[in-house]
């Protein structure tokens, strides 16, 4: 799926919005987003060693209030001395929000910010303007789900993400697939309407069962998600495998491309190949850089 940049959504694009559009590519393509506590700099390199497609340095829930300042300093050091990654900042309603943005301005290694408990467009715009980077609204409240289409359409928004633990707490419901089905669908739909990449799914709560993580992530991909967040290095590999096409899918996609006809619908092994089938095959190959 091709991303629509800010200037495609709004013809009166600013220079700031255009610069955001240029940096979207890796953000849209990354499947595994590994969170590391910002006050634990010794874990930054260990996180990279797990081979996530995006490292997320955390300033929110993963950091005690008493160590927020220390975390900001550690993240600043990392992102100005060759380190690369995304940063999760505190919610706009928190006094820590403005402090987070203050230290993140124009850090050379900063790729984007994840905005906790995103609920309104103004906070996304403020964050994007302050740090001159794309913003990933993290949807983890009832109001965030209710406003998700507006949040996805914000000029600074690059991708949506689901925070299931906080969302189910806010709603007073159990954290299970059935209860989260509607919220997940809303994120997928809002992302498609706004021209964003497929959203990021919530952190899996199990660490020791890579097969279970793969299975739940593969199902998540079938439901329209393009990746997911994680908090342990052992979760990275099964997530990467789940969100990338496997050999069977690649074989099918190559067959579709080879058997497609410019003259109209064609067939492959008794199944019709029309334009939507061709487009699905093209996207599968593109996801693996084929």
N, C-alpha and C positions, 0 to 999 in steps of 0.2 A: 504494500500500500504506500503510495507516494504521499509524503507529508505536504500539507498546505502551509506555506510560510505566512508570517504575519501580514506581509504586503498583499498576499492573495486574499486574505480574509478582510483586509481593510485597505482600500486604495490610498488612504492618507497616512501611509506607514512612516514612522519616524526613523531616524538613523539608528537609534537605540533598538527598535524592534527589528530592523534589518540585520543588525549584528547578532541578535538573539537567533534569528533564523539560520544564520551561517553555522552556528555551533550545535544545531539539533541532531546532526547525523548519528553520532555515537550514542546519544541518549535514546533515540528511537530504536536503534538496533540491539542494544544491550538487553540480555535476558536475565542474567543473575546479578543481583544487587546486594552485596554483602555489607552489612552494617558492623562498624567497629566503634566502641566507645571513644569519644574524643579525648577523654582524660587518660587514655591508655596508649600513648604513642608507641610503646614497644610492640603493640599489636598491629600497627599499620602495615609494616612490611610482611608480617605473618598473614595478614589478610590478602595482600597482593599475591603471596605464594600459593594461595588456594585457587588462583586463576579465575576470580569473578570477572564478569565483563564490565562491572562498575563497582568501585569501592566507595562506600558511603561512610563518612566520618560523622558520628552522631553528636549533636549538642542537646538533644531533647531527653527522652526517657532513659537513655542509656547512661546518663551523666547525673550524679547527685548535684543538688543545687549548690552545695558548698564547693564543688569542683568545676563549675561552669567556666569561670575565668581561666583556670588552668587548662581546660579543654580548648578554649578559644586560642590560647597561646600555642598549644601543641599543634593544632590544626593550621594555624598561620605559618609556623615553622615548616611543616610538611609541604604545604601548598606553595611556598615561596622558594623551596630548595629542591625542586625537581619532582616532588610528589604530585600525583594527579588524582582527582576524585570529586565526588559530590558531597555536599554537606546537608544533613537534616537539621533545620533550625527549629526553634521553639515556636509555638503558635502565636499568631498576631495578638491574641488577647493577653499574652504573657509579657511582663516587663523585660524578660530576657530577649525578646524578639528584636528590638532595636539594637541591643548590644551585640547580638549575633551579626546583624547586617553591617554594623559599623566596622567589624574586624574583617569581614569577607570582601569588602570592596576591592575589586580588581586584583585579586590574588591570581597569579599566573596559572596555577595548576587547577583552579576551580572550574569544574565543568557545568555544574548546575546546583540548585538548592531544592531540597524537598521541604515543602511547607507543611508542618504538622497541623492537623485539625483545620484544614482549609474549609472556609464557609462563605467567603465573599470575595468578589473580584478585586476590590480595592486593595486587599492585603497582597494578592498575587502581583498586582501592578506595582505596589510599593516595593516589594522584594525585588522584582525584576529591574526596576529603575535604580534602586540603590546599589545592587551588585553587578548590574550589566550582564546578567547571565539568565538562561532559561529557568523556569520554575516548574517543579512537579507538584501539583496540589495533591496532598495526601488526604483522602476522603475517609474520615473515621468518626463522623458524628451524623446524627439524623439530619441536621440542617445542611451538612455537606452533601449528603445524598440528594436532598430536596433541591439543592442549587447546582447540581453537578453539571448540567448543560451550560449554564452561565460560566462556571469555573473553567470548563474545557474550552470555551470560546474566548477566554481572556487572552489578550495579545501576548503576554509573557509565558503562557502555559505551553509546555512542551509535551507533556504526557500525564496521564492520571495514574494514581496508585490507590489501592484499597488497604485500609488499616482495620482488619476484622476484629481484633481484640477490643480496641476502644469503641468501635461502632456497636458491637453487640452489648458492651457494657452500657453505652449510652441508651440503647433501645431496651435494655433489660431482658434480653433474650439469650438463648444458648448459642454458643459459637459452633454452628454446624452448617453443612452445605445447604440444607433445605432452607434454613432461616436467612442465609446470605444470598440466595439465588436472585432475588429481586435487585438487591444492591449491585451485585456483579453485573447483571444485565444492564442496569442503568449506566454503569461506567463504560461498558463496551459500546452501548448505543451512543452515549455522549461523545466518546472518542471518535467514533466513525462520523458523526454529524459534524464535528468540529475539524475533521481532517487530521486528527492526531494519530500517532502510532497506537497499536493495541496496548491497553493499560497493563500495569503491574499488579499482580495478585499479592495477597497478604503473606506474611511470614509463616512458614510451616512450624508448628509447635514441637514436632518430634525431631530429635537429633540423630538417634542411633539406628534408624531404619531407612537406608537410602532407597530401597525398593518402594517403600510406601511414599516417600517424597517424590520419586519419579512418577508413580502412578497418579498421585493427586495433581501433580504439575502437568502431566500429559492430559488429564481430564480438563484442567484449567485452560490449557491451550485450545482444546476442542470447543470450549465455551467462549473463546474470543480473546483471551488474554495473551500477551506477548512475552511475558517474563514474570518473575516474582522476586520479592525481597527475601533476604535470609539473614540469620544472625550467627551462624556457625559454619566454619570452613567445610565441614563434612556435608553440608547441604548444597554446596555449589555445583559439584559434578552432576548429581542427578537432575538438578534444575537445568543446567546447560543442555543435557541430553534430551530432556523432555520438551523443551521449547524449540529445538532445531529439528528439521525433517530427518527421518531415518532413511536407511538405504531403500526400503520398500517404497516409501513416498517419493524418493528421488527417481527410482526406476519408473514408477507410474507417471510422474511428471514429464520425464524425458519421452516416454512413449506417447503421451498426449501431444507434446510439441511436434514430434516426428510425424504423427498421423493426422494432425490438423490440416484443414484445407481452407484456402482463401475463397473457395467457391460456395461455402456454406457448411452446415453441420456434416461431420464425418463420423466414422466409427472406429473403435479399438476394442477388440475382444468382446464384441457384442454390445458395447456401451456407446452411447452417443457422445460425440465431442462437439459442443457448441461454444459460444463465446464465454459464458461464465466458467465452464470447465477449463477452457484454455487459460483464462485469467488465473484460476486457482493454481494450475500447473506452473504458470509463469512466476507466481508469488512464491511457491515452494522452492523453485530453483534459485530465485533471487535471495531467499533467506539463507541459502548456503553459498551464495556468491558464485553460482554456476551460470 
